[in-house]
Amino acid sequence: MKQLTLPDLLQRDLSAYEPRSATTINISLTLLGAVLARAEQDGHFDRTGWRNPFDVAFDIDSADEDYYEPFPKDELKLLTASPVFAAGVRPKRGRGETARWAPLLALFQGARRTELVQLLFQDIAKDPDTDVWTLRFDREGDKRIKTVSSIRRVPIHPELVRLGFLSFVEERRRAVGPVASLWPGFEERSKLTSRANKWSEWFNAYLARHVVDDPMKKFHSFRGTFKRYGRAAGVDEVVINHLVGHSNHSVGARYGRKRDADGVRDTGYPLPRLLEEIGRVRFDGVNIDAFAS
């Protein structure tokens, strides 16, 4: 695919590739356009009759900006009854325990796939002042975070602790050492992106086979599911946005934040309060204990 010209590429069947929203495509077009605009400014296309091919954008229907739909209760029930969770199956392409814990963290934390797969052991820690277990999403080292507002340290959902997430963390830490990747199959950091994409292909196929076959229901749907159930539980939208790393447009919502020991601003909420709020996000009617396999 990488060697094809654009006209040839457009003739190919691309249905096997995960669809992208118009918002995401526009971001890519803007970045590519900026690179070539700078090249044009520096004279690389003088007297060629060249026009920047990325100087375009898709119109975005506000209803389509968040492309993936959340999982309703019935689909979450099907997920708990699927082989990874109900029978302890660990498919090779699912990368061992990654097959179980990555979806659970996405569901209970509302985190993005890219944020999750790059987690290191140092990103899971107990806060010394409050004894609250936290997850940290940052740009340290080779890690990448989508926006500044997505850099955050948030409490680990109490249900994840109850289901044994911290035990998984400790067992893997003992097996591979304290500075390695949290996830089996993602130890080679130079191949993180390609392996994350292949893992997503596996999970989305697993989802289509065992839960729901719908192009609008993918791994990213966990994020919207968390927000929807959080709203249903009465969690304030500002708090939900802090928990999942969405920006809060209110100026007042940005007041009261302080820097932690690494120089990153916190959410402005004490960790015990955030722990209380994230604990309110519950999936009533779903047998959460079924996730304990």
Rosetta silent file (secondary structure, phi, psi, omega in degrees, C-alpha in Angstrom):
SEQUENCE: MKQLTLPDLLQRDLSAYEPRSATTINISLTLLGAVLARAEQDGHFDRTGWRNPFDVAFDIDSADEDYYEPFPKDELKLLTASPVFAAGVRPKRGRGETARWAPLLALFQGARRTELVQLLFQDIAKDPDTDVWTLRFDREGDKRIKTVSSIRRVPIHPELVRLGFLSFVEERRRAVGPVASLWPGFEERSKLTSRANKWSEWFNAYLARHVVDDPMKKFHSFRGTFKRYGRAAGVDEVVINHLVGHSNHSVGARYGRKRDADGVRDTGYPLPRLLEEIGRVRFDGVNIDAFAS
SCORE:     score description
SCORE:     0.000 S_00000001
   1 L     0.000  -39.501 -175.013    0.000    0.000    0.000 S_00000001
   2 L   -64.797  -22.835 -176.234    2.793    2.441    0.913 S_00000001
   3 L   -91.632   -5.046 -176.640    4.268    2.214   -2.628 S_00000001
   4 L   -79.214  148.156  170.871    1.045    3.000   -4.489 S_00000001
   5 L   -73.591  162.524 -178.158    0.307    6.343   -6.106 S_00000001
   6 H   -59.388  -45.410  178.329   -2.736    8.198   -4.799 S_00000001
   7 H   -59.527  -40.644  178.633   -4.944    7.344   -7.843 S_00000001
   8 H   -65.961  -39.321 -179.535   -4.031    3.653   -7.523 S_00000001
   9 H   -61.827  -40.334 -177.788   -4.654    3.738   -3.787 S_00000001
  10 H   -69.186  -16.479  177.155   -8.119    5.169   -4.263 S_00000001
  11 H   -84.447  -13.009 -176.905   -8.990    2.229   -6.525 S_00000001
  12 L   -80.306  156.343  174.004   -8.234   -0.295   -3.778 S_00000001
  13 L   -80.718  110.567 -176.874  -10.746   -1.817   -1.398 S_00000001
  14 L  -103.876   16.278 -175.316   -9.984   -0.094    1.926 S_00000001
  15 L   -64.717  -20.880 -179.209  -12.910   -1.582    3.844 S_00000001
  16 L   -74.969  -14.499 -177.535  -10.535   -3.603    6.047 S_00000001
  17 L   -91.451  145.216 -177.527   -9.135   -0.407    7.541 S_00000001
  18 L   -63.927  129.226  179.728  -10.770    1.285   10.502 S_00000001
  19 L   -66.397  153.185  178.760  -12.872    4.287    9.387 S_00000001
  20 L  -118.361  145.455  178.134  -11.910    7.755   10.558 S_00000001
  21 L   -73.325  160.387  178.283  -14.232   10.583   11.467 S_00000001
  22 H   -60.165  -35.280  178.622  -14.284   13.784    9.419 S_00000001
  23 H   -61.674  -46.301 -179.771  -12.772   15.603   12.416 S_00000001
  24 H   -64.956  -42.085  178.866   -9.782   13.257   12.540 S_00000001
  25 H   -63.044  -41.108  179.176   -9.275   13.432    8.761 S_00000001
  26 H   -62.839  -37.121  177.341   -9.375   17.232    8.871 S_00000001
  27 H   -62.178  -44.529  179.267   -6.682   17.262   11.547 S_00000001
  28 H   -63.609  -43.183  178.726   -4.451   15.086    9.343 S_00000001
  29 H   -61.722  -39.882  179.263   -5.121   17.259    6.296 S_00000001
  30 H   -63.035  -44.214 -179.725   -4.255   20.382    8.275 S_00000001
  31 H   -64.566  -46.080  179.064   -0.942   18.918    9.447 S_00000001
  32 H   -64.613  -40.871  178.516    0.046   17.705    5.974 S_00000001
  33 H   -62.157  -37.205 -179.732   -1.036   20.985    4.445 S_00000001
  34 H   -66.665  -38.914  178.514    1.092   22.948    6.908 S_00000001
  35 H   -62.004  -47.725 -177.957    4.215   20.935    6.028 S_00000001
  36 H   -73.412  -29.741  176.206    3.789   21.525    2.301 S_00000001
  37 H   -63.833  -38.844  177.300    2.799   25.157    2.805 S_00000001
  38 H   -66.547  -39.532  177.327    6.132   25.723    4.535 S_00000001
  39 H   -62.823  -39.731  177.413    7.929   23.987    1.658 S_00000001
  40 H   -64.759  -41.858  178.963    6.121   26.246   -0.785 S_00000001
  41 H   -60.687  -33.963 -179.428    7.047   29.287    1.292 S_00000001
  42 L   -83.785    4.060  173.381   10.707   28.220    1.122 S_00000001
  43 L    89.866   11.313 -175.778   10.569   28.125   -2.664 S_00000001
  44 L   -73.563  -16.180 -178.069   10.594   24.385   -3.295 S_00000001
  45 L  -118.234   19.316 -179.992    7.645   24.557   -5.706 S_00000001
  46 L   -60.482  139.786  175.661    8.479   27.772   -7.582 S_00000001
  47 L    58.923   29.057  177.584    7.532   27.803  -11.282 S_00000001
  48 L  -110.797   -7.964 -175.061    5.869   24.393  -11.097 S_00000001
  49 L    67.329   23.388 -173.996    2.234   25.489  -11.159 S_00000001
  50 L   -78.054  143.333  173.514    1.888   23.515   -7.968 S_00000001
  51 L  -128.577  137.290 -177.734   -1.120   23.781   -5.662 S_00000001
  52 L   -61.445  113.622 -177.025   -1.213   22.378   -2.146 S_00000001
  53 L   -73.503  -12.404 -178.413   -3.375   19.225   -2.450 S_00000001
  54 L   -98.870    9.951  179.080   -4.101   19.182    1.283 S_00000001
  55 L   -84.428   57.194 -179.056   -5.671   22.635    1.325 S_00000001
  56 L  -141.887  168.074  176.247   -9.116   21.057    1.727 S_00000001
  57 L  -158.833  151.216  176.572  -11.399   20.001    4.551 S_00000001
  58 L   -87.999  139.727  171.544  -14.550   17.963    5.041 S_00000001
  59 L   -67.714  138.746 -175.869  -17.709   19.619    6.272 S_00000001
  60 L  -114.925  119.560  170.706  -18.549   18.239    9.706 S_00000001
  61 L   -74.236  127.793 -176.663  -22.078   17.622   10.878 S_00000001
  62 H   -56.895  -27.104 -179.851  -22.091   18.403   14.594 S_00000001
  63 H   -73.041  -17.396 -176.807  -23.984   15.147   15.165 S_00000001
  64 H  -102.730    2.357 -174.755  -21.075   13.184   13.639 S_00000001
  65 L   -63.580  -36.937  175.566  -18.188   14.768   15.522 S_00000001
  66 L  -102.877   93.427 -165.360  -18.088   11.924   18.039 S_00000001
  67 L   -65.908  -44.248 -171.688  -18.205    9.081   15.534 S_00000001
  68 L   -85.626  137.478 -177.816  -18.322    6.006   17.736 S_00000001
  69 L   -90.505  151.489  178.644  -21.457    5.194   19.707 S_00000001
  70 L   -72.473  162.851  176.714  -21.447    3.972   23.328 S_00000001
  71 L   -86.562  127.532  173.105  -22.285    0.401   24.315 S_00000001
  72 L   -77.118  174.375 -175.882  -25.742   -0.072   25.829 S_00000001
  73 H   -57.125  -43.570 -176.633  -26.332   -2.425   28.744 S_00000001
  74 H   -62.177  -36.044  179.365  -27.247   -5.423   26.572 S_00000001
  75 H   -74.601  -33.928  174.575  -23.971   -5.194   24.657 S_00000001
  76 H   -65.141  -35.194  176.659  -21.946   -4.889   27.852 S_00000001
  77 H   -64.061  -41.605  177.855  -23.665   -8.051   29.039 S_00000001
  78 H   -63.720  -36.090  178.013  -22.602   -9.814   25.855 S_00000001
  79 H   -63.670  -44.052 -179.856  -19.047   -8.622   26.455 S_00000001
  80 H   -64.992  -26.098 -178.885  -18.994  -10.115   29.965 S_00000001
  81 L   -90.141   -0.974 -177.233  -20.252  -13.400   28.500 S_00000001
  82 L   -79.564  162.746 -170.399  -17.596  -13.510   25.762 S_00000001
  83 H   -56.335  -39.080 -178.141  -14.653  -15.974   25.931 S_00000001
  84 H   -60.856  -39.006 -174.289  -11.974  -13.573   27.225 S_00000001
  85 H   -97.156  -35.471 -176.827  -14.058  -12.627   30.254 S_00000001
  86 H   -86.929  -27.696 -174.575  -16.330  -15.617   30.836 S_00000001
  87 L  -123.223    3.785  177.993  -13.853  -18.430   30.088 S_00000001
  88 L    69.046   20.537  179.004  -10.430  -16.867   30.647 S_00000001
  89 L   -70.323  138.372  179.336   -9.439  -17.317   26.980 S_00000001
  90 L  -127.485   86.216 -178.917   -6.321  -15.356   26.010 S_00000001
  91 L   -60.194  145.503 -178.424   -5.998  -15.229   22.195 S_00000001
  92 H   -57.112  -45.741 -178.736   -2.452  -14.839   20.861 S_00000001
  93 H   -70.315  -17.608  176.638   -3.344  -11.708   18.896 S_00000001
  94 H   -80.507   -4.926  175.631   -5.008  -10.314   22.010 S_00000001
  95 L    62.367   54.222  172.676   -1.565  -10.270   23.691 S_00000001
  96 L    60.415 -130.723 -176.121   -2.295  -12.291   26.809 S_00000001
  97 L   -68.220  -12.288  173.862   -3.713  -10.329   29.723 S_00000001
  98 H   -59.676  -34.723 -178.874   -3.856   -7.208   27.531 S_00000001
  99 H   -60.406  -31.199 -179.309   -6.986   -8.754   26.005 S_00000001
 100 H   -89.607  -50.664 -167.822   -8.702   -8.561   29.370 S_00000001
 101 H   -81.874  -31.311  179.409   -7.373   -5.482   31.091 S_00000001
 102 H   -62.382  -46.501  175.487   -7.100   -2.938   28.264 S_00000001
 103 H   -62.665  -36.034 -179.373  -10.873   -3.043   27.528 S_00000001
 104 H   -67.245  -39.611  177.197  -11.648   -2.907   31.253 S_00000001
 105 H   -66.630  -37.230  177.424   -9.482    0.193   31.742 S_00000001
 106 H   -63.677  -39.537 -178.928  -11.120    1.823   28.738 S_00000001
 107 H   -70.555  -47.081 -173.294  -14.560    1.074   30.192 S_00000001
 108 H   -88.400  -14.497  179.405  -13.918    2.095   33.807 S_00000001
 109 H  -114.391  -15.627 -177.971  -11.520    5.002   33.140 S_00000001
 110 L    68.371   25.653 -176.097  -12.807    6.358   29.813 S_00000001
 111 L   -87.101  155.067  176.014   -9.243    6.411   28.485 S_00000001
 112 L   -74.717  154.425  176.714   -8.170    6.359   24.837 S_00000001
 113 H   -58.460  -45.472 -177.732   -6.542    3.270   23.344 S_00000001
 114 H   -63.771  -32.544  176.778   -3.357    5.218   22.553 S_00000001
 115 H   -68.274  -38.364 -174.382   -3.141    6.432   26.158 S_00000001
 116 H   -73.315  -46.759 -171.401   -3.550    2.939   27.522 S_00000001
 117 H   -68.170  -18.568 -179.308   -1.127    0.939   25.369 S_00000001
 118 L   -94.901    5.241 -178.670    1.821    3.195   26.198 S_00000001
 119 L   -62.924  139.202  173.870    1.420    2.887   29.991 S_00000001
 120 E  -111.704  167.152  179.682    4.516    1.955   31.994 S_00000001
 121 H   -59.697  -33.877 -178.533    4.658    0.631   35.543 S_00000001
 122 H   -65.589  -14.477 -179.770    5.704    4.071   36.776 S_00000001
 123 H   -84.692   -5.820  176.208    2.319    5.389   35.606 S_00000001
 124 E  -113.819  115.189 -174.500    0.494    3.313   38.236 S_00000001
 125 E  -152.953  155.966  174.239    1.218    4.578   41.747 S_00000001
 126 E   -92.602  127.161  178.917   -0.275    5.220   45.158 S_00000001
 127 L   -66.017  124.432 -174.731   -0.430    8.899   46.042 S_00000001
 128 L   -67.189  -23.788 -177.429    1.677    9.314   49.206 S_00000001
 129 L   -86.022  -27.819 -173.479   -0.547   12.028   50.671 S_00000001
 130 L  -122.743   -9.925 -175.570   -3.928   10.366   50.205 S_00000001
 131 L    62.940   22.868  177.064   -3.186    6.637   49.625 S_00000001
 132 L   -90.369  128.525  175.995   -5.286    6.829   46.449 S_00000001
 133 E   -75.842  134.352 -173.334   -4.111    4.582   43.622 S_00000001
 134 E  -131.319  157.466  168.087   -3.747    6.577   40.412 S_00000001
 135 E  -110.597  138.961  178.538   -3.131    6.306   36.693 S_00000001
 136 E  -120.995  128.895  176.549   -1.001    8.924   35.027 S_00000001
 137 E  -113.641  116.572 -175.539   -1.219    9.854   31.362 S_00000001
 138 L  -146.444 -173.804 -178.778    1.645   12.107   30.258 S_00000001
 139 L  -112.327   24.905  179.953    4.213   12.854   27.545 S_00000001
 140 L   -68.702  142.201  176.969    7.284   11.636   29.392 S_00000001
 141 L    61.732 -125.859 -176.571    9.899    9.856   27.285 S_00000001
 142 L   -94.375    9.008 -177.519    8.427    8.320   24.148 S_00000001
 143 L   -79.726  148.473 -179.755    4.803    8.667   25.229 S_00000001
 144 L  -126.186  137.823  177.908    2.363   10.762   23.236 S_00000001
 145 L  -127.297  139.060 -171.070   -0.834   12.432   24.423 S_00000001
 146 L   -59.045  -49.422 -177.808   -3.401   13.928   22.067 S_00000001
 147 L  -137.327  164.093  178.631   -3.868   17.319   23.768 S_00000001
 148 H   -60.400  -38.250 -179.113   -2.495   19.222   26.753 S_00000001
 149 H   -66.465  -16.711  179.654   -5.823   18.775   28.554 S_00000001
 150 H   -82.722  -11.914  175.911   -5.368   15.009   28.217 S_00000001
 151 L   -75.132  119.233 -171.764   -2.266   15.041   30.450 S_00000001
 152 E  -161.629  160.027  171.243   -3.687   13.983   33.784 S_00000001
 153 E  -126.367  119.609 -172.827   -3.394   11.871   36.918 S_00000001
 154 E  -130.987  154.753  178.234   -6.666   10.273   37.948 S_00000001
 155 E   -65.012  147.172  172.030   -7.825    7.707   40.534 S_00000001
 156 L   -77.073  132.217 -177.341   -8.104    4.090   39.492 S_00000001
 157 L   -57.381  134.146 -179.384  -11.775    3.087   39.533 S_00000001
 158 H   -54.948  -31.334  179.325  -12.584    1.068   42.698 S_00000001
 159 H   -67.490  -34.444  176.484  -14.116   -1.708   40.583 S_00000001
 160 H   -64.684  -40.655  177.399  -10.806   -2.223   38.775 S_00000001
 161 H   -62.906  -45.184 -178.636   -9.081   -2.590   42.136 S_00000001
 162 H   -64.545  -33.919 -178.783  -11.747   -5.052   43.280 S_00000001
 163 H   -78.227   -7.382  174.615  -11.429   -7.072   40.067 S_00000001
 164 L   104.160   17.241 -178.404   -7.704   -7.520   40.672 S_00000001
 165 H   -60.312  -42.647 -178.250   -6.032   -4.937   38.445 S_00000001
 166 H   -66.631  -31.823  175.630   -3.377   -4.063   41.031 S_00000001
 167 H   -66.334  -41.289  175.240   -2.564   -7.753   41.462 S_00000001
 168 H   -59.441  -45.388 -179.647   -2.063   -8.021   37.689 S_00000001
 169 H   -58.711  -46.725 -176.746    0.222   -4.983   37.800 S_00000001
 170 H   -67.762  -41.139  178.727    2.334   -6.431   40.617 S_00000001
 171 H   -62.516  -42.248  179.948    2.605   -9.894   39.043 S_00000001
 172 H   -71.443  -36.013  177.262    3.742   -8.446   35.742 S_00000001
 173 H   -59.509  -42.724  178.996    6.153   -6.058   37.468 S_00000001
 174 H   -65.963  -31.509 -176.460    7.815   -9.026   39.163 S_00000001
 175 H   -78.407  -36.136 -172.018    8.000  -10.871   35.847 S_00000001
 176 H  -119.959   -6.266  179.376    9.479   -8.140   33.622 S_00000001
 177 L   101.008  163.388 -170.329   10.963   -5.521   35.972 S_00000001
 178 L   -80.553   -8.018 -175.967    9.871   -2.083   37.210 S_00000001
 179 L  -114.501   13.873 -176.238   10.655    0.003   34.108 S_00000001
 180 L   -91.249  178.713  174.956    8.929   -2.079   31.422 S_00000001
 181 E   -68.393  145.357  176.533    5.629   -1.728   29.590 S_00000001
 182 L   -65.073  -29.529 -167.945    2.528   -2.558   31.579 S_00000001
 183 L  -104.255  133.944  170.984    1.179   -4.679   28.727 S_00000001
 184 L   -61.508  132.601  178.818    2.324   -8.053   27.396 S_00000001
 185 L    94.114   -4.954 -178.339    3.233   -7.693   23.714 S_00000001
 186 L  -121.961   24.424 -176.720    4.034   -3.973   23.887 S_00000001
 187 L   -70.956  -31.594 -176.858    7.526   -4.109   25.376 S_00000001
 188 L   -84.324   97.746 -169.315    9.279   -3.000   22.157 S_00000001
 189 H   -65.241  -27.746 -179.594    8.584    0.721   22.243 S_00000001
 190 H   -67.951  -18.737 -179.719    9.792    1.397   18.694 S_00000001
 191 H  -110.387   20.065 -173.905    6.939   -0.790   17.421 S_00000001
 192 H   -60.814  -47.041 -176.184    4.300    0.563   19.774 S_00000001
 193 H   -64.786  -47.567 -177.625    2.105    2.212   17.137 S_00000001
 194 H   -65.018  -38.942 -179.969    2.066   -0.699   14.701 S_00000001
 195 H   -71.554  -33.417  175.810    1.390   -3.227   17.451 S_00000001
 196 H   -64.451  -40.634  179.085   -1.368   -1.047   18.899 S_00000001
 197 H   -64.839  -41.691  179.542   -3.013   -0.909   15.472 S_00000001
 198 H   -67.742  -37.001  177.260   -2.791   -4.688   15.071 S_00000001
 199 H   -64.130  -39.912  178.266   -4.174   -5.185   18.560 S_00000001
 200 H   -62.875  -39.195  177.094   -7.094   -2.906   17.688 S_00000001
 201 H   -59.565  -44.202  178.412   -7.762   -4.965   14.579 S_00000001
 202 H   -61.961  -48.548 -174.859   -7.929   -8.066   16.758 S_00000001
 203 H   -64.385  -42.191 -178.129  -10.198   -6.463   19.361 S_00000001
 204 H   -66.666  -33.538  174.454  -12.602   -4.963   16.847 S_00000001
 205 H   -68.446  -39.893  176.855  -12.913   -8.341   15.107 S_00000001
 206 H   -61.405  -43.314  179.490  -13.484   -9.967   18.516 S_00000001
 207 H   -61.954  -44.074 -178.971  -16.137   -7.360   19.273 S_00000001
 208 H   -64.710  -34.277 -177.349  -17.876   -7.973   15.939 S_00000001
 209 H   -78.088  -38.587 -169.867  -17.903  -11.733   16.528 S_00000001
 210 H  -109.318  -17.794 -173.812  -18.999  -11.850   20.156 S_00000001
 211 L  -123.854  -67.018 -177.823  -20.772   -8.572   20.943 S_00000001
 212 L  -156.946  133.782  178.170  -21.899   -6.361   18.052 S_00000001
 213 L  -103.073   89.824 -174.150  -20.926   -6.031   14.390 S_00000001
 214 L  -148.398  123.933 -178.480  -21.397   -2.336   13.795 S_00000001
 215 L   -60.791  -15.775  178.856  -18.828    0.099   12.294 S_00000001
 216 L   -96.373    5.761  177.406  -19.849    2.659   14.907 S_00000001
 217 L  -120.476   99.473 -179.050  -19.058    0.280   17.790 S_00000001
 218 L  -131.814 -173.208 -179.960  -15.291   -0.071   18.256 S_00000001
 219 L   -55.217  -38.651 -177.991  -12.783    0.072   21.119 S_00000001
 220 L   -63.639  -16.310  178.599  -13.216    3.854   21.248 S_00000001
 221 H   -63.618  -24.339  177.376  -16.873    3.279   22.146 S_00000001
 222 H   -59.038  -35.000 -177.449  -15.775    2.537   25.713 S_00000001
 223 H   -64.292  -46.524  177.399  -14.898    6.212   26.091 S_00000001
 224 H   -68.521  -31.048  177.475  -18.381    7.380   25.204 S_00000001
 225 H   -63.800  -44.807  178.262  -19.851    4.612   27.358 S_00000001
 226 H   -59.134  -46.169 -177.613  -17.973    5.905   30.399 S_00000001
 227 H   -65.502  -39.859 -178.189  -19.177    9.463   29.795 S_00000001
 228 H   -65.423  -46.110  179.348  -22.781    8.405   29.235 S_00000001
 229 H   -69.205  -31.402  176.025  -22.949    6.312   32.415 S_00000001
 230 H   -63.890  -43.439  176.880  -21.127    9.060   34.304 S_00000001
 231 H   -63.340  -41.728  179.524  -23.775   11.579   33.319 S_00000001
 232 H   -61.651  -29.863  179.828  -26.514    9.118   34.266 S_00000001
 233 L   -83.432   -3.097  178.369  -24.905    8.826   37.717 S_00000001
 234 L    86.100   14.379  177.256  -25.012   12.596   38.151 S_00000001
 235 L   -71.976  133.160 -178.081  -21.265   13.206   37.886 S_00000001
 236 L   -60.256  140.715 -177.379  -20.649   16.826   36.931 S_00000001
 237 H   -59.572  -36.353  177.790  -19.606   17.304   33.294 S_00000001
 238 H   -61.684  -42.429  179.480  -16.511   19.270   34.329 S_00000001
 239 H   -66.735  -43.454  178.355  -15.387   16.355   36.508 S_00000001
 240 H   -58.032  -44.768  179.854  -16.099   13.825   33.751 S_00000001
 241 H   -61.721  -39.725  176.661  -13.999   15.870   31.334 S_00000001
 242 H   -63.117  -41.131 -176.737  -11.120   15.960   33.811 S_00000001
 243 H   -65.724  -38.844 -176.007  -11.329   12.205   34.294 S_00000001
 244 H   -96.457   -7.340  179.003  -11.230   11.358   30.577 S_00000001
 245 L    84.407   28.636  171.529   -8.911   14.161   29.471 S_00000001
 246 L   -92.237  150.318 -179.111  -11.376   16.304   27.544 S_00000001
 247 L   -74.636  147.356  171.360  -10.920   20.056   27.657 S_00000001
 248 L  -106.280  119.350 -172.823  -13.190   22.244   29.763 S_00000001
 249 L   -77.540  -16.752  178.610  -13.899   25.439   27.903 S_00000001
 250 L   -70.018  132.512  177.068  -14.919   27.385   30.995 S_00000001
 251 L   -62.586  -39.691 -179.244  -12.154   29.657   32.298 S_00000001
 252 H   -60.984  -32.178 -179.162  -13.354   29.005   35.841 S_00000001
 253 H   -66.847  -18.343 -179.001  -12.853   25.253   35.412 S_00000001
 254 H   -92.737   -5.558  178.523   -9.120   25.878   34.933 S_00000001
 255 L   -79.978  152.306  174.291   -8.690   27.769   38.218 S_00000001
 256 L    88.023    3.265  179.776   -7.388   26.048   41.342 S_00000001
 257 L   -84.096  145.028  177.707   -5.031   23.636   39.605 S_00000001
 258 L  -130.213  159.647 -178.211   -1.573   23.085   41.058 S_00000001
 259 E   -84.133  142.213  175.560    1.595   21.440   39.807 S_00000001
 260 L   -88.130 -171.606 -175.129    2.645   18.032   41.054 S_00000001
 261 L   -62.193  -24.260 -179.638    6.227   16.937   41.774 S_00000001
 262 L   -94.462    5.727  176.667    6.876   16.456   38.036 S_00000001
 263 L    85.897    8.234  179.338    5.631   19.930   37.123 S_00000001
 264 L   -98.182  134.057 -179.870    2.308   18.837   35.609 S_00000001
 265 E   -70.052  141.464  176.296   -0.861   20.599   36.735 S_00000001
 266 L   -83.452 -172.718 -176.840   -3.499   18.469   38.417 S_00000001
 267 L   -77.850  -15.221 -174.063   -7.227   18.671   37.672 S_00000001
 268 L    95.816   -4.962  177.598   -7.925   21.144   40.457 S_00000001
 269 L  -111.110  138.039  174.500   -9.869   18.525   42.416 S_00000001
 270 L   -60.317  144.313 -178.455   -8.451   16.635   45.431 S_00000001
 271 H   -57.056  -42.076  178.460   -7.807   12.975   44.600 S_00000001
 272 H   -59.511  -36.187  177.156  -10.222   11.660   47.281 S_00000001
 273 H   -67.097  -42.587  177.999  -13.007   13.729   45.714 S_00000001
 274 H   -64.228  -37.194  177.530  -12.157   12.416   42.249 S_00000001
 275 H   -62.346  -41.866  177.912  -12.088    8.871   43.626 S_00000001
 276 H   -62.285  -41.628 -176.862  -15.563    9.387   45.036 S_00000001
 277 H   -70.824  -44.913 -178.782  -16.813   10.748   41.726 S_00000001
 278 H   -67.036  -30.037  177.573  -15.315    8.071   39.482 S_00000001
 279 H   -66.576  -19.549  177.797  -16.692    5.434   41.866 S_00000001
 280 L   -75.777  -17.787  179.441  -20.186    6.712   41.099 S_00000001
 281 L   -78.595  100.793 -176.367  -19.771    5.590   37.475 S_00000001
 282 L  -127.228  153.488 -175.377  -21.389    2.167   37.678 S_00000001
 283 L  -109.994   74.049 -176.320  -22.878   -0.095   35.049 S_00000001
 284 L   -58.457  138.243 -179.435  -26.146   -1.107   36.676 S_00000001
 285 L    89.446   -5.452  178.489  -27.711   -4.240   35.252 S_00000001
 286 L  -110.017  131.485  179.801  -24.342   -5.613   34.108 S_00000001
 287 L   -75.627   88.611 -176.082  -22.751   -8.449   36.079 S_00000001
 288 H   -62.891  -30.784  179.417  -19.388   -6.786   36.738 S_00000001
 289 H   -61.153  -21.961  178.003  -18.185   -9.857   38.630 S_00000001
 290 H   -66.135  -20.491  177.301  -18.213  -11.702   35.294 S_00000001
 291 H   -74.313   -5.477 -172.469  -15.183   -9.584   34.336 S_00000001
 292 H   -81.614    1.701 -178.162  -13.189  -11.307   37.077 S_00000001
 293 L   -64.259    0.000    0.000  -12.173  -14.340   34.964 S_00000001
